[in-house]
Structures are given as structure tokens and as C-alpha cells.
Amino acid sequence: MSAPTKLSASDLRSAMTTFASLLRSHRDVINRLNVYPVPDGDTGTNMTLTVESVVAALDAEGSEASMESVCSAIAKGSLMGARGNSGVILSQLLRGLVERFKVVAAVTPQVLADSLDHADVLARQAVLRPVEGTILSVARAAAQGAQSATTSLTSLVRAARDRAREALAHTPEQLPVLAQAGVVDSGGTGLLLLFDALCFVVAKDPLPVAPPAETINVHVTEEVPDGDIADLRYEVMYLLDAPDESMGAFRDAWSSLGDSIVIVGGEGLYNCHIHTDDIGASIEAGVDVGRPRDIRVTDLAEQVVEERWVREAVVDELSDEPVPATAVVAVTVGEGVARIFRSLGVRAIVSGGQSMNPSTAQLAAAVQATGSHEVVILPNNKNVRLAAEQVNAVVEENVVVVATNSIVEGFAALLAYDPDASAAENASSMGASADHVLAGEVTRAVRATLTDVGQVHEGDWIGLDAHGVRSIADSVAVASTNLLGQLIGEGHELVTIIEGDGATSANTRRISEYLAEAYPAIAVEVHHGGQPLYPYLFGVE
């Protein structure tokens, strides 16, 4: 079968569905490459969700849809479904690509080349501060490649793909953070798959196969070179119904509120994206010109912490002490927490915790690194326990698990640790010690839900124990004191407070003063843990 000379509505539809399939298969790889503008590891996910929205819109039109209907579905589907910085830019590229297709029965090579040029221009206009070495550089290179090869559709899509691939390889030379991490741009990697899809549909070229994500080596540092972007805490996105003539004022307002600003759309509907520290002002700017809806706010700091753990997979830190008869491997997150565990005799630290669960293989590697023939694992999270319980079957060492479900239970268990006793003896004594502790934690709700103690709204502070939500409040201090009031009973002698990210000296003082007044006989210890997501962890014993 000869290659098509024009791109039909059916070809365009096939290219989009193939693009979506490629993004799904490459999602984890693209996520792993994501280090700019923040290393939150969601670029592959966001691009995939954006194009899946396009496919859903195409499915609604049916397989016999006209070119105009297909183009409208791509434009609206990508606009409505755009997620994250990369998804919004991709949406603008797709909308720019198909804008000129609507008025033609089929797309000739010159029309396709001109449309890629148009998409490049619109995408750069949508980004308030365009940066080279990103998806924008790859899009421009593809457009230039297409203009150089308009003699046939096959030569055009291959030239666009090849120039895009070359541009992607050069992105580390343009963006220092990529060079530092040793990766190419993640958004550009995702966009390249669009041209792979076009080459498959037009020229029957083979589709790329995604390498295993774990083979992608990323050199992550604690700091992102662009300090302005790295310091911005939240990603705010929403759809904005607003008159086109008001968008200039809206852009001006947002330009003073943050960075990574992308605004795409037209004819009264826009998809808006910003990284900012001022959530309220970012939303109010939309209210001033129109009606924001489908508002999404993401804490980038939480995403970065989790994605850094995903990249590094596991960090084993061995103590400098002589190899004990029985060693302890503990799963922790937060340097302060790790420091306390090391001081209590832990031989190896494995990074992990809530939403960051190490695998059995990673725990097994830590066990083997201890050098001991007998090992106790403290999972310190109920979601880690199952993986920990599989370790004994895959290593030569004798491994037992003390089923600690929290950091404070892990601390208590270590008070009974005897490096000269057997693993079984330690498991018995350490488990009994852990059982004497009631654990609590305070975090912020990421979604609304109904609990036994009342309605939780997104953004509320909630106090939890082993049975679930015990307190709900609009401040971390009130959620903490109400939780402690539920946990503390007769016979309790000590409350341990572990401060994490988001804890403040003022709130710690409020909690300590509450304990001194309500429970004057109870001793209070405060430690800095540095754990993410949970400003306060409590142990009552």
C-alpha cells in the first residue's frame, strides 16, 4: 500500500490515538526525566491525561467524523483536559496544529508544514516567559524540519521527527538543570512521540518502545538552579470563562504572582496554569475578569519530595559501628528522623513512608548491606509491612519484622533493641515495647470526605490515629491538641512530639502549653524529624 499524499480526517484521528498509546507506554519514563521547572515527576502523567481527553472527544464524534469535527474534538478535548505545565503547552500546540485543517478536506504537505509553524508560534505566545531547552525548542525544530521537506507527506513527517529528535538531544546544552541531572527534557520527550505517531500513520515506520523506567539514571540534587521557580510552592490551574479582551489584564496580574505561566484558549474559554506562593490572588485574578472553574491546586513541595524518593529509589545509610549480631533496618523519611533512628542503633536506613513505599528488593538490598546474619526490619508504616514480610524468603539472612506502623512506634521498639540478642528475641521485646505507644499524626486533607467525627473539607487539618480521623480543624495547632485530647488517658506518662515540614515554633509552643495545662503530670519531649507531609507526629506512652 502506497503512503498517503494527504492527511485525511481518519489519518489524523489515527495519529492522535497512536500518540495517546505511546504516551501511556512511555509515561513512567517521561515522569522520571521530569526535573524542570520543578522535579515533581508528573510530566508523563499530565501529557497522557491531556491526550486521553482528546481521544475521548474523538470517540464521541464517531469514526466517520469530518475533518472539521475531528479538529474541533482535538482542540476542545486538549483544552478541557490539559493537565500541568506540559499538558497546557501541548494543548496549545495541538490546537495550533489543527486550527487551519478545519477549512480543508485533506491536509497537504505544505498545509501541514504551515500548521506546525503556526502551532510553534501560538505555543510560545501562551508561555509568559519562554525557555529554550524545553518542549518549545523541540516544537520549533519540528516545524523547521517540516518546512525543509514539503515534497511529500512521508518526507515531511520524517524530517519533522528527525529534527525534533536532534533538538531533544541538545536540550541539556540549553538548560543547565538538564545537564546537571544528565537527562533530556521530559516535555520534549513526550512531544517527540507525536511525530513518531505521524510517521507510523503516514509511512508505517515502527513505533518506539519505551525502555524500563528504572534504567533512566537521573542525578538529582536538592536545589533547582532557577531559584525563583524552585521557591514557588503551589501549582494553580483552572478553566477560565472570560472575554477575550480581558485576558491582557489577566496576564499582567498573573505575571506578578509567579512563574511557569501558561494561558491557552480563546473565544471566551481559557486553560490557565501558574506556579505561585499566593493561591488566593491567583484565583482572584480570574474572578476579576471572568469565572474560574475546575480549580486544581497542587503542593509542589510534596510532589518534589515524593518524586525525589522515586528517583533515588532507596538510600541505605550504614552506621560506622561494628557489625552487630542482629542489625536493624528501619524505613524512614526526613533527615531528623533518620538521625534519631541512627542514634538508637539502627544499622541501615531505607528512605520511604506514606505514599513512598520501598519494594521487597530494596529492603532486601538494605538487609544484605548490614553485614549481619540476623536482621530486624522496622517498616514504620502499615503500607510497607507486606513488602518487609517478604524479605526473609529472598535473602540468606534470618529476617524478622516488627510490625511498627508509625515512626513513634519505631522509636519505642528501639528502646528494647539488644544488638547481641537474636533476631527472634529482639522481635519479641521490641514488639512489646512498640505496643505500649499510641501513635498520632497531623496532616492536611487533600480531598473532601465524610468521617466518623464529621465532614472533612479539602485543606482542613486532620488528626489521625490507628483508627482513622480523630480531629478536624482549620489550624494545625487545634487539630493537634484535639487529637492529643483523644489519645491521652490515665496512666500515660510521656508525649513525644516530632516536628516535620510545616511545623513552626509558635505551633509547637501552643501544643506544649496545652499539654502542660491539661496534663501537668505528663512529660513532653520535642524532636525535629523533618518528615514531609506531616508537620507533627505524636507518641503517647
Residue, then its C-alpha position, 0 to 999 in steps of 0.5 A: m500500500s502506497a503512503p498517503t499524499k494527504l492527511s485525511a480526517s481518519d489519518l489524523r484521528s489515527a495519529m492522535t490515538t497512536f500518540a495517546s498509546l505511546l504516551r501511556s507506554h512511555r509515561d513512567v519514563i517521561n515522569r522520571l526525566n521530569v526535573y524542570p521547572v520543578p522535579d515533581g515527576d508528573t510530566g508523563t502523567n499530565m501529557t497522557l491525561t491531556v491526550e486521553s481527553v482528546v481521544a475521548a472527544l474523538d470517540a464521541e464524534g464517531s469514526e466517520a467524523s469530518m475533518e472539521s469535527v475531528c479538529s474541533a474534538i482535538a482542540k476542545g478535548s486538549l483544552m478541557g483536559a490539559r493537565g500541568n505545565s506540559g499538558v497546557i503547552l501541548s494543548q496549545l500546540l495541538r490546537g495550533l496544529v489543527e486550527r487551519f485543517k478545519v477549512v480543508a478536506a485533506v491536509t497537504p504537505q505544505v498545509l501541514a508544514d504551515s500548521l506546525d509553524h503556526a502551532d510553534v508560534l501560538a505555543r510560545q505566545a501562551v508561555l509568559r516567559p519562554v525557555e529554550g531547552t524545553i518542549l518549545s525548542v523541540a516544537r520549533a525544530a519540528a516545524q523547521g524540519a517540516q518546512s525543509a521537506t514539503t515534497s511529500l507527506t512521508s518526507l515531511v513527517r520524517a524530517a519533522r521527527d528527525r529534527a525534533r529528535e536532534a533538538l531533544a538531544h541538545t536540550p541539556e546544552q540549553l538548560p543547565v538543570l538538564a545537564q546537571a541531572g544528565v537527562v533530556d527534557s521530559g516535555g520534549t520527550g513526550l512531544l517527540l512521540l507525536f511525530d513518531a505517531l505521524c510517521f507510523v500513520v503516514a509511512k508505517d515506520p515502527l513505533p518506539v518502545a519505551p525502555p524500563a523506567e528504572t534504567i533512566n539514571v537521573h542525578v538529582t540534587e536538592e536545589v533547582p538552579d532557577g531559584d525563583i521557580a524552585d521557591l514557588r510552592y503551589e501549582v494553580m490551574y483552572l478553566l477560565d470563562a472570560p472575554d477575550e479582551s480581558m485576558g491582557a489584564f489577566r496576564d499582567a496580574w498573573s505575571s506578578l504572582g509567579d512563574s511557569i505561566v501558561i494561558v491557552g484558549g480563546e473565544g471566551l474559554y481559557n486553560c490557565h496554569i501558574h506556579t505561585d506562593d499566593i493561591g488566593a490572588s491567583i484565583e482572584a485574578g480570574v474572578d476579576v475578569g471572568r469565572p474560574r472553574d475546575i480549580r486544581v491546586t497542587d503542593l509542589a513541595e510534596q510532589v518534589v519530595e515524593e518524586r525525589w524518593v522515586r528517583e533515588a529509589v532507596v538510600d541505605e545509610l550504614s552506621d560506622e559501628p561494628v557489625p552487630a549480631t542482629a542489625v536493624v533496618a528501619v524505613t524512614v523519611g526526613e533527615g531528623v528522623a533518620r538521625i534519631f533512628r541512627s542514634l538508637g542503633v539502627r544499622a541501615i536506613v531505607s528512605g520511604g513512608q506514606s505514599m513512598n513505599p520501598s519494594t521487597a528488593q530494596l529492603a532486601a538490598a538494605v538487609q544484605a548491606t548490614g553485614s549481619h546474619e540476623v536482621v530486624i526490619l522496622p517498616n514504620n508504616k502499615n503500607v510497607r509491612l507486606a513488602a518487609e514480610q517478604v524479605n526473609a524468603v529472598v535473602e540468606e539472612n534470618v529476617v524478622v519484622v516488627a510490625t511498627n506502623s508509625i515512626v513513634e512506634g519505631f522509636a519505642a521498639l528501639l528502646a528494647y533493641d539488644p544488638d547481641a540478642s537474636a533476631a527472634e528475641n529482639a522481635s519479641s521485646m521490641g514488639a512489646s515495647a512498640d505496643h505500649v505507644l499510641a501513635g498520632e499524626v497531623t496532616r492536611a486533607v487533600r480531598a473532601t470526605l465524610t468521617d466518623v467525627g464529621q465532614v472533612h473539607e479539602g485543606d482542613w487539618i486532620g488528626l489521625d490515629a490507628h483508627g482513622v480521623r480523630s480531629i478536624a480543624d482549620s489550624v494545625a495547632v487545634a487539630s493537634t491538641n484535639l487529637l492529643g485530647q483523644l489519645i491521652g488517658e490515665g496512666h500515660e506518662l510521656v508525649t513525644i512530639i516530632e516536628g516535620d515540614g510545616a511545623t513552626s515554633a509558635n505551633t509547637r509552643r501552643i501544643s506544649e502549653y496545652l499539654a502542660e495545662a491539661y496534663p501537668a503530670i505528663a512529660v513532653e519531649v520535642h524532636h525535629g524529624g523533618q518528615p514531609l507531609y506531616p508537620y507533627l507526629f505524636g507518641v503517647e506512652 
